[in-house]
Amino acid sequence: MMHDICQSPVSLEDPADLIEWNGLIRAFMSHGTATPTHLGALLSSAPQFAMGYAAKGLFSLMMGRKELNVVAHQAGQDAVAALAASGGSTRERLWVRALGEWLEGRPSGAIAAMERILAEHPTDTLSAKVSHAIRFILGDGVGMRSSIENVLDAHKGHELEGYVLGCHAFTLEETGEYDAAEATGLRGLQLATDDAWGLHAVAHVYDMTARPDHGISLIENNTCAWNHCNNFRYHVWWHKALLHLDRGENDIVLAIYDDQVRAEKTDDYRDMANATSLLTRLELEGVNVGKRWDELADFAQKRTDDGCLVFADLHYQLALAGAGRTEAQTAMTTRFASDAARAGEMPSRVANPGKAALAGLNAFSEGRYDAAFQNLASARPGMQTIGGSHAQRDVFERMTIDAGLRAGKMDATEALIEDRIARRAGAIDRFASTRLSSIRDSRRIPAQ
């Protein structure tokens, strides 16, 4: 049995097929555009390669789109048939099991399958990255860190070590170890100069620690790490926009939005999250974003029954609220109530914190700031579980704080701001500074 660049067994017989598989691994690790190209060529040439079908199914589920569930189910059937016809290594059987677990509504089971592989093959960078990605979707920052730290030693001198360091940097940042995250991410970039994930991990550090100048310089001076990417490059532009926002450069932020963040008008939930959260941040700063909400809402109102990820749904709701699509907002709210009544790992996230968060967004859009604050604040302790990063979920933190200010709940809002600062290693960004200033000013005004 041949081994791939992860130093792990793979049941391919033709060296040309192994080249395609290794190309897929490198493209996936670097968020490159060639991932589906390599996968398509491989499955065409090696139609009995079960792990290839499992990859197709898992990658489809990661996209968080209802219509791709059909693709994933078909890939699962093809993977099972391929295993029956040709067998496969334990690694490949566990990849097929991982897909089956997720299709049955248990993404945690998919993670468990990947971790079984890593216990036997700790050099398997691809399986480590998939475990990392699914944990990210589930908001399991602690699990992401422990998983990647379990394979660090095995990757010393490994061909893909830089990408593992990029993953480690991100987990360090998400668990509050900002200095270690910065150092690890920069070291990883030296080994894997095309690692967009590692670069973005360091950008996260600079966002969380209110060092926008460092972040902007990092992104501008390392374009080779991200300009080759699939739509992940738009997320890097989003990070750059956040850093300019922290410098108060709102005109630059709008230009980045128009020229880069929405350079391609897609309804990919990650692109939608970039766009909706950025427009929301701008509006909270008093910026008139004009008609930019309309094209986002046109996409979002077609997604009200999607129900794949709470993270995605809440960002769709931001678009609907921004454009005043009240009927679609109501449809989303109705569907949340239905999903929350079901059992399962993802419905449980709709029940808590999804329903309260959605109610808070609706109330905010209607100017009912007391209700918005109450709902968003009650959702806050569970928001980690909707997935995404601290930086991505911060839009909901900002809305909670601004709802509290507008509702006149100064003491409770100040406590939230102080907690946000503490989670950022004591760094006070422009948002926190201006809101604390507003609270101080309100207290100087004598009651009428």
The 8 nearest C-alpha neighbors of each residue, nearest first, counted from 0:
[[1, 10, 8, 9, 2, 11, 12, 88],
 [2, 0, 9, 8, 10, 11, 3, 12],
 [1, 3, 8, 7, 6, 9, 0, 4],
 [2, 4, 5, 6, 7, 21, 9, 8],
 [3, 5, 6, 21, 2, 158, 7, 159],
 [4, 6, 123, 7, 3, 124, 122, 125],
 [7, 5, 4, 3, 2, 122, 123, 8],
 [6, 8, 2, 5, 3, 123, 120, 9],
 [9, 7, 2, 1, 0, 3, 10, 6],
 [8, 10, 2, 1, 11, 0, 7, 3],
 [11, 9, 0, 87, 12, 1, 8, 88],
 [10, 12, 9, 13, 17, 16, 1, 48],
 [13, 11, 14, 10, 1, 16, 0, 17],
 [12, 14, 16, 15, 11, 17, 45, 18],
 [15, 13, 17, 16, 18, 12, 11, 1],
 [16, 14, 18, 13, 17, 19, 12, 20],
 [17, 15, 19, 13, 18, 14, 41, 20],
 [16, 18, 20, 14, 15, 19, 21, 11],
 [17, 19, 15, 21, 16, 20, 22, 14],
 [18, 20, 22, 16, 37, 17, 21, 41],
 [21, 19, 17, 23, 22, 18, 16, 24],
 [22, 20, 24, 18, 23, 19, 17, 4],
 [21, 23, 19, 25, 20, 24, 18, 26],
 [22, 24, 34, 20, 26, 37, 21, 25],
 [25, 23, 21, 27, 22, 26, 28, 20],
 [24, 26, 28, 22, 27, 23, 29, 21],
 [25, 27, 31, 23, 34, 29, 24, 28],
 [28, 26, 30, 24, 29, 25, 34, 23],
 [27, 29, 25, 26, 30, 24, 162, 128],
 [28, 30, 194, 26, 31, 27, 193, 195],
 [31, 29, 27, 228, 28, 26, 229, 32],
 [30, 32, 228, 26, 29, 229, 33, 27],
 [31, 33, 229, 34, 228, 30, 26, 227],
 [32, 34, 36, 31, 35, 26, 37, 23],
 [33, 35, 23, 26, 37, 36, 27, 32],
 [36, 34, 38, 37, 33, 39, 32, 23],
 [37, 35, 33, 39, 38, 34, 40, 32],
 [36, 38, 40, 23, 19, 34, 35, 39],
 [39, 37, 35, 41, 36, 40, 42, 34],
 [38, 40, 36, 42, 41, 37, 35, 43],
 [39, 41, 43, 37, 38, 42, 44, 36],
 [40, 42, 38, 44, 43, 39, 45, 16],
 [43, 41, 46, 45, 39, 44, 40, 38],
 [42, 44, 40, 41, 45, 46, 39, 38],
 [43, 45, 41, 42, 46, 40, 16, 39],
 [46, 44, 42, 47, 48, 43, 41, 16],
 [45, 47, 42, 48, 43, 44, 81, 41],
 [48, 46, 81, 45, 49, 85, 84, 82],
 [49, 47, 51, 50, 46, 45, 81, 42],
 [50, 48, 78, 81, 52, 51, 82, 47],
 [51, 49, 53, 91, 52, 48, 54, 94],
 [50, 52, 54, 49, 53, 48, 55, 42],
 [53, 51, 55, 78, 74, 49, 54, 50],
 [54, 52, 50, 56, 95, 55, 51, 78],
 [53, 55, 51, 57, 52, 56, 58, 50],
 [56, 54, 52, 58, 53, 57, 59, 51],
 [55, 57, 71, 59, 53, 74, 54, 58],
 [58, 56, 54, 60, 59, 55, 98, 53],
 [57, 59, 61, 55, 60, 56, 54, 62],
 [60, 58, 56, 57, 62, 61, 67, 71],
 [61, 59, 57, 62, 58, 63, 56, 68],
 [60, 62, 58, 63, 59, 57, 133, 136],
 [61, 63, 60, 59, 64, 58, 267, 67],
 [64, 62, 61, 307, 60, 308, 65, 268],
 [65, 63, 67, 66, 62, 307, 305, 68],
 [64, 66, 305, 67, 68, 307, 63, 306],
 [65, 67, 68, 64, 69, 70, 305, 63],
 [68, 66, 70, 69, 65, 64, 59, 71],
 [67, 69, 71, 70, 66, 65, 72, 60],
 [68, 70, 72, 67, 71, 66, 73, 65],
 [71, 69, 67, 73, 68, 72, 74, 56],
 [70, 72, 56, 68, 74, 69, 73, 59],
 [71, 73, 75, 69, 74, 70, 68, 76],
 [74, 72, 76, 70, 75, 71, 77, 69],
 [75, 73, 71, 77, 56, 52, 72, 76],
 [74, 76, 72, 78, 73, 77, 71, 79],
 [75, 77, 73, 79, 78, 74, 80, 72],
 [76, 78, 74, 80, 75, 79, 81, 73],
 [79, 77, 49, 75, 81, 52, 76, 80],
 [78, 80, 82, 76, 81, 77, 75, 83],
 [79, 81, 83, 77, 78, 82, 76, 84],
 [82, 80, 47, 78, 49, 84, 83, 79],
 [83, 81, 86, 79, 85, 84, 80, 49],
 [82, 84, 80, 81, 86, 85, 79, 78],
 [85, 83, 81, 82, 86, 80, 47, 79],
 [84, 86, 82, 83, 81, 87, 47, 48],
 [87, 85, 82, 83, 84, 88, 81, 92],
 [88, 86, 91, 82, 10, 92, 85, 89],
 [87, 89, 91, 90, 92, 10, 9, 8],
 [90, 88, 92, 91, 93, 87, 116, 94],
 [89, 91, 88, 93, 92, 116, 94, 8],
 [90, 92, 94, 50, 88, 93, 89, 87],
 [91, 93, 89, 95, 94, 90, 96, 88],
 [92, 94, 96, 90, 95, 91, 112, 97],
 [93, 95, 97, 91, 96, 92, 53, 50],
 [96, 94, 92, 98, 53, 93, 97, 99],
 [95, 97, 93, 99, 94, 98, 100, 92],
 [98, 96, 109, 94, 100, 95, 112, 99],
 [97, 99, 95, 101, 96, 100, 57, 53],
 [100, 98, 96, 102, 97, 101, 103, 95],
 [101, 99, 103, 97, 105, 108, 109, 98],
 [100, 102, 106, 105, 104, 103, 98, 99],
 [103, 101, 99, 104, 100, 98, 72, 105],
 [102, 104, 100, 101, 105, 99, 106, 98],
 [105, 103, 101, 102, 106, 343, 100, 344],
 [104, 106, 101, 100, 108, 107, 103, 344],
 [107, 105, 101, 109, 108, 104, 100, 110],
 [106, 108, 110, 105, 109, 111, 101, 100],
 [109, 107, 111, 106, 105, 100, 110, 112],
 [110, 108, 97, 106, 112, 107, 111, 100],
 [109, 111, 107, 113, 108, 130, 112, 114],
 [110, 112, 108, 114, 109, 113, 107, 115],
 [113, 111, 115, 109, 97, 110, 114, 93],
 [114, 112, 110, 116, 115, 111, 126, 130],
 [113, 115, 117, 111, 116, 112, 118, 110],
 [116, 114, 112, 118, 113, 117, 111, 119],
 [115, 117, 113, 114, 119, 118, 90, 120],
 [116, 118, 121, 120, 114, 119, 115, 113],
 [117, 119, 115, 116, 120, 121, 114, 149],
 [120, 118, 117, 116, 121, 115, 90, 114],
 [119, 121, 117, 122, 123, 118, 116, 7],
 [122, 120, 117, 150, 123, 153, 118, 119],
 [121, 123, 120, 153, 124, 5, 154, 6],
 [124, 122, 5, 121, 125, 120, 126, 7],
 [125, 123, 127, 126, 5, 122, 128, 159],
 [124, 126, 128, 127, 123, 129, 24, 5],
 [125, 127, 129, 128, 124, 123, 113, 130],
 [128, 126, 124, 130, 125, 129, 131, 123],
 [127, 129, 131, 125, 126, 130, 132, 124],
 [130, 128, 132, 126, 131, 127, 133, 125],
 [129, 131, 127, 110, 133, 128, 132, 113],
 [132, 130, 128, 134, 129, 143, 133, 127],
 [131, 133, 129, 135, 134, 130, 128, 136],
 [134, 132, 136, 135, 130, 131, 129, 137],
 [133, 135, 137, 139, 131, 136, 132, 143],
 [136, 134, 138, 132, 133, 137, 386, 139],
 [135, 137, 386, 133, 134, 138, 387, 132],
 [138, 136, 386, 134, 135, 139, 384, 385],
 [386, 139, 137, 384, 135, 383, 136, 140],
 [140, 138, 134, 142, 137, 141, 135, 143],
 [139, 141, 143, 142, 138, 173, 170, 144],
 [140, 142, 144, 143, 139, 145, 174, 170],
 [141, 143, 145, 139, 144, 140, 146, 134],
 [144, 142, 140, 146, 141, 131, 145, 134],
 [143, 145, 170, 141, 142, 147, 146, 148],
 [144, 146, 148, 142, 147, 143, 149, 141],
 [147, 145, 143, 149, 144, 148, 142, 150],
 [146, 148, 149, 144, 150, 145, 167, 143],
 [147, 149, 145, 151, 150, 146, 144, 167],
 [148, 150, 147, 146, 151, 145, 152, 121],
 [151, 149, 121, 153, 148, 147, 152, 154],
 [152, 150, 148, 154, 153, 149, 147, 155],
 [153, 151, 154, 155, 150, 149, 148, 121],
 [152, 154, 150, 151, 122, 155, 121, 157],
 [155, 153, 157, 151, 160, 152, 122, 156],
 [156, 154, 157, 152, 153, 160, 151, 158],
 [155, 157, 154, 158, 160, 159, 153, 152],
 [158, 156, 154, 160, 159, 155, 153, 122],
 [157, 159, 160, 156, 4, 5, 161, 154],
 [160, 158, 157, 161, 162, 163, 124, 154],
 [161, 159, 157, 163, 154, 162, 158, 164],
 [162, 160, 187, 191, 190, 164, 163, 159],
 [161, 163, 165, 164, 160, 159, 194, 191],
 [164, 162, 166, 160, 165, 161, 167, 159],
 [163, 165, 167, 187, 161, 162, 166, 168],
 [197, 166, 164, 162, 168, 184, 163, 167],
 [165, 167, 163, 169, 164, 168, 197, 162],
 [166, 168, 164, 170, 165, 169, 147, 171],
 [169, 167, 180, 184, 165, 171, 183, 166],
 [168, 170, 200, 172, 166, 167, 171, 173],
 [169, 171, 144, 173, 167, 172, 168, 143],
 [172, 170, 180, 176, 168, 174, 169, 173],
 [173, 171, 169, 175, 177, 180, 170, 174],
 [172, 174, 170, 171, 175, 140, 169, 389],
 [175, 173, 171, 172, 176, 170, 140, 141],
 [174, 176, 172, 173, 177, 171, 422, 423],
 [177, 175, 171, 172, 179, 178, 174, 180],
 [176, 178, 180, 172, 179, 175, 204, 181],
 [179, 177, 181, 180, 176, 182, 204, 172],
 [180, 178, 182, 181, 177, 176, 183, 171],
 [179, 181, 168, 177, 171, 183, 172, 178],
 [180, 182, 178, 184, 201, 179, 183, 177],
 [181, 183, 179, 185, 184, 180, 186, 178],
 [184, 182, 186, 180, 168, 185, 181, 179],
 [183, 185, 168, 187, 165, 181, 197, 186],
 [184, 186, 188, 182, 187, 183, 181, 189],
 [187, 185, 183, 189, 184, 188, 182, 190],
 [186, 188, 161, 164, 184, 190, 189, 185],
 [189, 187, 192, 191, 185, 190, 186, 184],
 [188, 190, 186, 187, 191, 192, 185, 161],
 [189, 191, 161, 187, 188, 192, 186, 160],
 [192, 190, 161, 188, 193, 194, 189, 187],
 [191, 193, 188, 224, 194, 189, 190, 223],
 [194, 224, 192, 191, 223, 195, 29, 225],
 [195, 193, 29, 224, 197, 196, 191, 192],
 [194, 196, 225, 224, 198, 197, 199, 193],
 [197, 195, 199, 194, 198, 165, 200, 166],
 [165, 196, 198, 200, 184, 199, 194, 195],
 [197, 199, 195, 200, 201, 196, 202, 194],
 [198, 200, 202, 196, 201, 197, 195, 203],
 [201, 199, 169, 197, 203, 198, 202, 168],
 [200, 202, 204, 203, 181, 199, 198, 184],
 [203, 201, 199, 205, 214, 204, 200, 206],
 [204, 202, 206, 200, 201, 205, 207, 199],
 [205, 203, 201, 207, 202, 206, 177, 208],
 [204, 206, 210, 202, 208, 214, 203, 207],
 [207, 205, 203, 209, 204, 208, 202, 210],
 [208, 206, 204, 423, 205, 209, 203, 390],
 [207, 209, 426, 205, 206, 210, 423, 204],
 [210, 208, 428, 206, 207, 211, 205, 426],
 [211, 209, 205, 212, 213, 208, 206, 214],
 [210, 212, 242, 214, 213, 209, 205, 215],
 [211, 213, 215, 214, 210, 216, 242, 205],
 [214, 212, 216, 211, 215, 210, 217, 205],
 [213, 215, 211, 217, 202, 205, 216, 212],
 [214, 216, 212, 218, 217, 213, 239, 211],
 [215, 217, 219, 213, 214, 218, 220, 212],
 [218, 216, 214, 220, 215, 219, 213, 221],
 [219, 217, 215, 221, 216, 220, 214, 222],
 [218, 220, 216, 217, 221, 222, 215, 214],
 [221, 219, 217, 218, 216, 222, 215, 223],
 [222, 220, 223, 218, 224, 219, 217, 225],
 [221, 223, 224, 225, 226, 220, 219, 218],
 [224, 222, 221, 225, 193, 226, 192, 227],
 [225, 223, 193, 195, 194, 222, 192, 221],
 [224, 226, 195, 227, 228, 222, 223, 232],
 [225, 227, 228, 222, 223, 232, 224, 195],
 [228, 226, 225, 31, 223, 229, 224, 32],
 [229, 227, 31, 232, 30, 225, 226, 231],
 [228, 230, 32, 231, 31, 30, 232, 227],
 [231, 229, 232, 233, 228, 234, 270, 32],
 [230, 232, 234, 233, 229, 228, 235, 30],
 [233, 231, 235, 230, 234, 228, 225, 226],
 [234, 232, 236, 260, 231, 235, 230, 237],
 [233, 235, 237, 231, 232, 236, 238, 273],
 [234, 236, 232, 238, 237, 233, 239, 199],
 [237, 235, 239, 233, 234, 238, 240, 260],
 [238, 236, 234, 240, 235, 239, 273, 233],
 [239, 237, 235, 241, 240, 236, 234, 242],
 [238, 240, 236, 242, 237, 241, 215, 243],
 [239, 241, 237, 252, 243, 238, 242, 244],
 [242, 240, 244, 238, 239, 243, 237, 245],
 [241, 243, 211, 245, 239, 244, 240, 238],
 [242, 244, 246, 240, 245, 248, 241, 252],
 [245, 243, 241, 247, 246, 242, 248, 249],
 [244, 246, 242, 243, 247, 429, 241, 428],
 [247, 245, 243, 244, 248, 242, 211, 429],
 [246, 248, 244, 245, 249, 243, 429, 250],
 [249, 247, 243, 244, 246, 251, 250, 252],
 [248, 250, 252, 251, 247, 244, 253, 243],
 [251, 249, 253, 252, 248, 254, 255, 247],
 [252, 250, 254, 249, 253, 248, 255, 243],
 [251, 253, 249, 240, 255, 250, 254, 256],
 [254, 252, 256, 250, 255, 251, 257, 249],
 [253, 255, 251, 257, 256, 252, 258, 250],
 [256, 254, 252, 258, 259, 253, 257, 251],
 [255, 257, 260, 253, 254, 259, 258, 261],
 [256, 258, 254, 255, 261, 259, 253, 260],
 [259, 257, 255, 262, 256, 254, 261, 260],
 [258, 260, 262, 255, 261, 256, 257, 233],
 [259, 261, 256, 233, 262, 237, 236, 255],
 [262, 260, 263, 259, 257, 264, 256, 258],
 [261, 263, 259, 258, 260, 264, 257, 256],
 [264, 262, 261, 265, 260, 259, 230, 270],
 [263, 265, 261, 262, 266, 294, 295, 270],
 [266, 264, 267, 263, 270, 271, 261, 298],
 [265, 267, 298, 268, 271, 270, 264, 299],
 [268, 266, 270, 269, 265, 271, 62, 64],
 [267, 269, 271, 270, 311, 266, 272, 63],
 [270, 268, 272, 271, 267, 273, 311, 234],
 [271, 269, 273, 267, 272, 268, 274, 266],
 [270, 272, 268, 274, 269, 273, 275, 266],
 [273, 271, 269, 275, 270, 274, 314, 276],
 [274, 272, 270, 271, 276, 275, 237, 277],
 [273, 275, 271, 277, 272, 276, 278, 270],
 [276, 274, 278, 272, 277, 318, 273, 271],
 [275, 277, 279, 278, 274, 273, 272, 394],
 [276, 278, 280, 274, 279, 275, 273, 281],
 [279, 277, 281, 275, 280, 276, 282, 274],
 [280, 278, 276, 282, 277, 281, 275, 283],
 [279, 281, 283, 277, 278, 282, 276, 284],
 [282, 280, 278, 284, 286, 279, 283, 277],
 [281, 283, 286, 285, 279, 284, 280, 278],
 [282, 284, 280, 281, 285, 279, 286, 401],
 [285, 283, 281, 282, 286, 280, 430, 279],
 [284, 286, 282, 283, 287, 281, 280, 288],
 [287, 285, 282, 281, 284, 288, 283, 249],
 [288, 286, 289, 282, 285, 281, 290, 284],
 [289, 287, 286, 291, 290, 278, 282, 281],
 [288, 290, 287, 291, 292, 286, 293, 278],
 [291, 289, 292, 293, 288, 322, 294, 287],
 [290, 292, 293, 289, 288, 294, 295, 278],
 [293, 291, 322, 295, 290, 321, 294, 318],
 [294, 292, 296, 295, 291, 322, 290, 297],
 [293, 295, 297, 296, 292, 291, 298, 290],
 [296, 294, 292, 298, 293, 297, 318, 299],
 [295, 297, 299, 318, 319, 293, 298, 294],
 [298, 296, 294, 295, 299, 300, 293, 301],
 [297, 299, 296, 295, 301, 300, 266, 294],
 [300, 298, 296, 315, 302, 301, 297, 295],
 [299, 301, 302, 327, 303, 298, 297, 296],
 [300, 302, 299, 298, 303, 297, 304, 305],
 [303, 301, 305, 299, 300, 304, 298, 315],
 [302, 304, 331, 300, 305, 301, 330, 299],
 [305, 303, 302, 306, 334, 331, 301, 330],
 [306, 304, 302, 65, 303, 307, 64, 312],
 [305, 307, 304, 308, 312, 309, 65, 303],
 [306, 308, 63, 305, 65, 64, 309, 311],
 [309, 307, 310, 311, 306, 312, 63, 345],
 [310, 308, 312, 311, 385, 313, 349, 353],
 [311, 309, 385, 308, 313, 312, 386, 314],
 [312, 310, 308, 314, 309, 313, 268, 315],
 [311, 313, 315, 309, 314, 310, 316, 308],
 [314, 312, 316, 315, 310, 311, 309, 317],
 [313, 315, 317, 316, 311, 312, 272, 275],
 [314, 316, 299, 312, 318, 317, 313, 311],
 [315, 317, 319, 313, 314, 318, 320, 312],
 [318, 316, 314, 320, 315, 319, 321, 275],
 [319, 317, 296, 321, 315, 316, 320, 295],
 [320, 318, 316, 296, 324, 322, 321, 317],
 [319, 321, 323, 317, 322, 318, 364, 316],
 [320, 322, 318, 319, 323, 292, 317, 364],
 [323, 321, 292, 319, 320, 293, 324, 296],
 [322, 324, 320, 325, 321, 319, 364, 318],
 [325, 323, 319, 327, 322, 326, 320, 328],
 [324, 326, 328, 327, 323, 329, 320, 319],
 [327, 325, 329, 328, 324, 330, 331, 323],
 [326, 328, 330, 329, 325, 324, 300, 331],
 [329, 327, 325, 331, 326, 330, 319, 332],
 [328, 330, 332, 326, 327, 331, 333, 325],
 [329, 331, 327, 333, 328, 332, 334, 326],
 [332, 330, 303, 334, 328, 329, 333, 335],
 [331, 333, 329, 335, 330, 334, 328, 336],
 [334, 332, 330, 336, 335, 331, 329, 337],
 [333, 335, 337, 331, 336, 332, 338, 330],
 [336, 334, 332, 338, 337, 333, 339, 331],
 [337, 335, 333, 339, 334, 338, 332, 340],
 [336, 338, 334, 335, 339, 340, 333, 341],
 [339, 337, 335, 340, 341, 336, 346, 334],
 [338, 340, 350, 349, 346, 336, 341, 337],
 [341, 339, 338, 337, 336, 342, 350, 346],
 [340, 342, 338, 339, 346, 343, 337, 347],
 [343, 341, 346, 347, 340, 344, 339, 345],
 [344, 342, 346, 345, 347, 104, 341, 105],
 [343, 345, 347, 346, 105, 104, 348, 342],
 [344, 346, 348, 347, 343, 349, 308, 104],
 [347, 345, 349, 348, 339, 343, 338, 344],
 [346, 348, 350, 345, 349, 344, 343, 351],
 [349, 347, 351, 346, 345, 350, 353, 352],
 [348, 350, 353, 346, 339, 347, 351, 354],
 [351, 349, 339, 347, 348, 354, 353, 352],
 [352, 350, 348, 353, 349, 347, 354, 381],
 [351, 353, 378, 381, 355, 354, 348, 350],
 [354, 352, 349, 351, 356, 355, 350, 348],
 [353, 355, 357, 356, 350, 352, 349, 358],
 [356, 354, 374, 358, 357, 378, 353, 352],
 [355, 357, 359, 375, 353, 358, 378, 354],
 [358, 356, 360, 354, 359, 355, 353, 361],
 [359, 357, 355, 361, 356, 360, 362, 354],
 [358, 360, 371, 374, 356, 375, 362, 357],
 [359, 361, 357, 363, 362, 358, 364, 356],
 [362, 360, 358, 364, 359, 363, 357, 365],
 [361, 363, 371, 367, 359, 365, 364, 360],
 [364, 362, 360, 371, 366, 365, 361, 368],
 [363, 365, 361, 362, 366, 320, 360, 321],
 [366, 364, 362, 363, 367, 361, 368, 320],
 [365, 367, 363, 368, 364, 362, 371, 369],
 [368, 366, 362, 365, 370, 363, 369, 371],
 [367, 369, 371, 402, 406, 370, 366, 363],
 [368, 370, 406, 372, 371, 367, 373, 402],
 [371, 369, 373, 372, 368, 367, 362, 374],
 [372, 370, 359, 368, 362, 363, 374, 369],
 [371, 373, 402, 369, 375, 403, 370, 399],
 [372, 374, 370, 376, 371, 375, 377, 369],
 [375, 373, 359, 355, 377, 371, 376, 372],
 [376, 374, 359, 378, 356, 372, 377, 399],
 [375, 377, 379, 373, 378, 374, 372, 399],
 [376, 378, 374, 375, 379, 373, 355, 380],
 [379, 377, 352, 375, 376, 356, 355, 381],
 [378, 380, 376, 382, 381, 377, 375, 352],
 [381, 379, 378, 382, 377, 383, 376, 352],
 [382, 380, 352, 379, 383, 378, 384, 351],
 [381, 383, 379, 384, 385, 380, 352, 378],
 [382, 384, 138, 381, 385, 386, 380, 139],
 [385, 383, 138, 386, 382, 137, 381, 348],
 [386, 384, 310, 383, 382, 309, 138, 137],
 [138, 387, 385, 136, 137, 384, 135, 383],
 [386, 388, 391, 135, 136, 138, 392, 385],
 [389, 387, 391, 390, 392, 386, 173, 138],
 [388, 390, 392, 391, 393, 173, 387, 383],
 [391, 389, 393, 388, 392, 203, 207, 206],
 [390, 392, 388, 393, 389, 387, 394, 276],
 [393, 391, 389, 394, 390, 395, 388, 387],
 [394, 392, 396, 390, 395, 391, 389, 397],
 [393, 395, 397, 392, 396, 276, 398, 391],
 [394, 396, 398, 393, 397, 392, 399, 375],
 [397, 395, 393, 399, 394, 398, 400, 392],
 [398, 396, 394, 400, 395, 399, 401, 393],
 [397, 399, 395, 401, 400, 396, 402, 394],
 [400, 398, 396, 402, 397, 372, 401, 375],
 [401, 399, 403, 397, 402, 398, 412, 396],
 [400, 402, 404, 398, 403, 399, 397, 405],
 [403, 401, 368, 399, 405, 372, 400, 404],
 [404, 402, 406, 400, 408, 401, 372, 412],
 [403, 405, 401, 407, 406, 402, 408, 409],
 [404, 406, 402, 407, 403, 401, 368, 408],
 [407, 405, 403, 369, 368, 404, 408, 402],
 [406, 408, 404, 405, 409, 403, 369, 402],
 [409, 407, 403, 406, 411, 410, 404, 412],
 [408, 410, 412, 407, 411, 413, 404, 438],
 [409, 411, 413, 412, 408, 414, 438, 407],
 [412, 410, 414, 413, 409, 408, 415, 403],
 [413, 411, 415, 409, 414, 403, 410, 400],
 [412, 414, 416, 410, 415, 411, 409, 417],
 [413, 415, 417, 411, 412, 416, 418, 410],
 [416, 414, 418, 412, 413, 417, 419, 411],
 [415, 417, 419, 413, 418, 414, 420, 412],
 [416, 418, 420, 414, 419, 415, 413, 421],
 [417, 419, 421, 415, 420, 416, 414, 422],
 [420, 418, 416, 422, 417, 421, 415, 423],
 [419, 421, 417, 425, 423, 418, 422, 426],
 [420, 422, 425, 418, 423, 424, 419, 417],
 [423, 421, 419, 420, 424, 418, 425, 175],
 [422, 424, 420, 421, 207, 425, 426, 208],
 [425, 423, 421, 426, 422, 208, 420, 175],
 [424, 426, 421, 420, 423, 427, 422, 208],
 [427, 425, 208, 423, 424, 420, 209, 428],
 [428, 426, 431, 420, 432, 425, 209, 429],
 [429, 427, 209, 431, 430, 432, 426, 245],
 [428, 430, 432, 245, 431, 433, 427, 246],
 [429, 431, 428, 433, 432, 434, 245, 427],
 [432, 430, 434, 428, 429, 433, 427, 435],
 [431, 433, 429, 435, 430, 434, 436, 428],
 [432, 434, 436, 430, 435, 431, 429, 437],
 [435, 433, 437, 431, 436, 432, 430, 438],
 [436, 434, 438, 432, 437, 433, 431, 439],
 [435, 437, 433, 439, 434, 438, 440, 432],
 [438, 436, 434, 440, 435, 439, 441, 433],
 [439, 437, 435, 441, 436, 440, 409, 434],
 [438, 440, 436, 442, 437, 441, 435, 443],
 [439, 441, 437, 443, 442, 438, 436, 444],
 [442, 440, 438, 444, 443, 439, 437, 409],
 [441, 443, 439, 440, 444, 438, 445, 437],
 [444, 442, 440, 441, 445, 439, 438, 446],
 [443, 445, 442, 441, 446, 440, 447, 439],
 [446, 444, 443, 447, 442, 441, 440, 439],
 [445, 447, 444, 442, 443, 441, 440, 407],
 [446, 445, 444, 443, 441, 442, 407, 440]]
